[in-house]
Amino acid sequence: LTRNGTLFDFRGYTDIKQEAVFGSDSIRLKDFTFTLGLRFDNYNGLTSSSAWQPRVGAAYSAPSLHTVFHVAYSRVFLTPYNENLIVASSNGPGSSSAALGAVTSGVLRTGHRNQFNAGFETQVSKLLSFSGEYLWKFTYGAYDFDVLLNSPLTFPTQFRKSKIDGALFRATVARN
C-alpha cells in the first residue's frame, strides 16, 4: 500500500462436505495376525470425488526369537487443505494467480497415496527392545503449503506426484 498498491479484495464462498465410513477387523491364526480394513470417502468441495481405500496388514510372531515381523499396505484418499483453498483455486483476471503473474491456475483436485510398510520389533532383554520399519509412499496429487510473496499468508498447492522412502529405528529402554 505504501507503493501505490491496492487492497486485495477477494470474495469467494463454497461449502466443503466430506463423509467417510470405515470398518476393520483382526484375524488371528496361530502365530499370524491379519488386519483387514476398508474405508470409503466422499468429498464435495470445489471438485467432487470419492474413493475406496483398502488397508491390509499381517504380523508374524516368532516366540523363539522374541520378535514380531509385520507388513502392511494402505491406499489413502487425499483432499486439499481448506485454508485459503478458494483463493488458491481461483483463476482468470483479478485472481491471486493472475496478480502474481501465473499464466494458468486450476482447481485443486483430490489425490491418493499407495503406502507400503515392513518392519520388526524384538525384545533383546527384559529392559531393552529394538524396532525398525521401512516405508514406501507413492503419492499422486498431494498437497503442501506455499507462502504468498513475503507475507504470513499461506495457501495450499498441489504437486503431480512424489515417491518417498523412509526408515525408522528405535531402541526402547524400560524402567526397572
C-alpha positions in Angstrom: 0.0 0.0 0.0 2.9 2.4 0.6 4.0 1.9 -3.0 0.6 2.8 -4.6 -0.7 -0.7 -4.2 -4.3 -1.6 -3.6 -6.1 -3.9 -1.2 -6.7 -7.4 -2.4 -10.4 -7.6 -2.3 -11.5 -11.3 -2.8 -15.0 -12.5 -2.1 -15.3 -16.2 -2.6 -17.5 -18.8 -0.9 -18.2 -22.5 -1.1 -19.4 -25.4 1.1 -17.0 -28.3 1.6 -18.5 -31.5 2.8 -16.8 -34.9 3.3 -18.3 -38.1 4.5 -16.4 -41.2 5.5 -17.2 -44.8 6.6 -14.6 -47.2 7.9 -14.6 -50.8 9.1 -11.8 -53.1 10.2 -11.2 -56.5 11.7 -8.3 -58.6 13.0 -8.0 -62.3 12.5 -5.5 -64.4 14.5 -4.2 -67.8 13.2 -1.6 -69.3 15.5 1.5 -67.0 15.2 -0.1 -64.8 12.5 -2.3 -61.8 12.9 -4.1 -60.3 9.8 -5.7 -56.9 9.9 -8.2 -56.0 7.2 -9.8 -52.6 6.8 -11.8 -50.7 4.2 -12.7 -47.0 4.2 -14.9 -45.1 1.8 -14.7 -41.3 1.4 -17.0 -38.9 -0.5 -15.6 -35.4 -1.0 -17.7 -32.4 -2.2 -15.7 -29.2 -2.3 -14.6 -27.2 -5.3 -14.5 -30.6 -7.0 -16.3 -33.8 -6.2 -14.6 -37.2 -5.8 -15.0 -40.4 -3.9 -12.7 -43.4 -3.3 -12.5 -46.8 -1.7 -9.4 -47.3 0.5 -8.3 -50.8 1.4 -6.0 -51.3 4.4 -4.4 -54.7 4.9 -1.6 -55.9 7.2 0.0 -59.1 8.5 2.2 -59.8 11.5 4.1 -62.9 12.4 5.2 -63.5 15.9 8.3 -65.6 16.3 8.3 -66.5 20.0 11.7 -68.3 20.0 13.3 -65.0 18.6 11.1 -62.7 20.8 10.4 -60.9 17.6 7.4 -59.8 15.6 7.6 -59.1 11.9 5.0 -57.1 10.1 4.0 -55.8 6.6 1.1 -53.5 5.6 -0.5 -51.8 2.6 -2.9 -48.9 2.6 -4.4 -46.7 0.0 -5.2 -43.2 1.2 -7.6 -40.6 -0.2 -6.1 -37.1 -0.1 -8.2 -33.9 0.0 -6.9 -30.3 -0.3 -6.3 -28.2 2.7 -9.3 -25.9 3.4 -7.2 -22.8 4.4 -7.4 -20.3 1.6 -8.5 -23.0 -0.8 -10.8 -20.8 -2.8 -8.1 -18.2 -3.3 -5.6 -20.8 -4.4 -8.1 -22.4 -6.8 -9.2 -19.1 -8.4 -8.1 -18.2 -11.9 -8.7 -15.5 -14.5 -8.4 -11.7 -14.4 -8.3 -10.4 -10.9 -7.4 -13.7 -9.3 -4.5 -14.2 -7.0 -2.7 -16.3 -9.5 -3.1 -13.6 -12.2 -1.9 -10.9 -9.8 1.3 -13.0 -9.2 1.9 -13.4 -13.0 0.7 -17.0 -13.4 -0.5 -17.9 -16.9 -2.9 -20.6 -15.7 -4.2 -21.9 -12.5 -6.5 -24.8 -11.8 -8.9 -26.0 -9.1 -7.1 -28.3 -6.6 -8.4 -31.9 -7.0 -8.3 -34.9 -4.7 -5.3 -37.2 -4.8 -4.3 -40.6 -3.5 -1.3 -42.4 -2.0 -0.3 -46.1 -2.0 1.8 -46.8 1.1 3.8 -50.0 1.9 5.4 -50.7 5.3 7.6 -53.5 6.5 9.2 -53.8 9.9 10.0 -55.8 13.1 10.1 -55.4 16.9 12.4 -57.6 19.0 12.9 -57.9 22.8 16.6 -58.2 23.4 16.3 -58.4 27.2 13.8 -57.6 30.0 14.9 -53.9 29.8 15.8 -53.4 26.1 13.9 -53.8 22.8 14.6 -52.7 19.2 12.2 -51.9 16.4 12.7 -50.9 12.8 10.4 -50.1 9.9 10.8 -49.2 6.3 8.1 -47.4 4.2 7.4 -46.6 0.6 4.9 -43.9 -0.3 3.8 -43.3 -3.9 1.6 -40.2 -4.0 -0.4 -38.7 -6.8 -1.9 -35.2 -6.4 -0.6 -34.5 -2.9 -0.6 -31.1 -1.2 1.7 -28.7 0.6 1.5 -25.1 1.7 3.1 -22.2 0.0 3.5 -18.6 1.1 2.2 -15.6 -0.7 5.2 -13.5 -1.6 6.9 -12.3 1.7 3.8 -12.4 3.8 2.3 -14.6 6.5 -0.5 -15.7 4.1 -0.4 -19.4 3.2 -2.3 -21.3 0.6 -2.4 -25.0 -0.5 -0.5 -26.1 -3.6 -0.7 -29.4 -5.3 2.1 -31.4 -6.9 1.7 -34.0 -9.5 3.5 -37.0 -7.9 6.1 -38.0 -5.4 7.9 -41.1 -4.1 9.1 -41.1 -0.6 11.1 -43.8 1.1 11.8 -43.7 4.8 13.2 -45.7 7.7 12.7 -45.7 11.4 14.8 -47.4 14.0 14.2 -47.2 17.7 15.7 -48.6 20.9 13.5 -48.7 24.0 14.8 -49.0 27.5 12.2 -50.0 30.1 12.2 -48.7 33.6 13.2 -51.1 36.4 
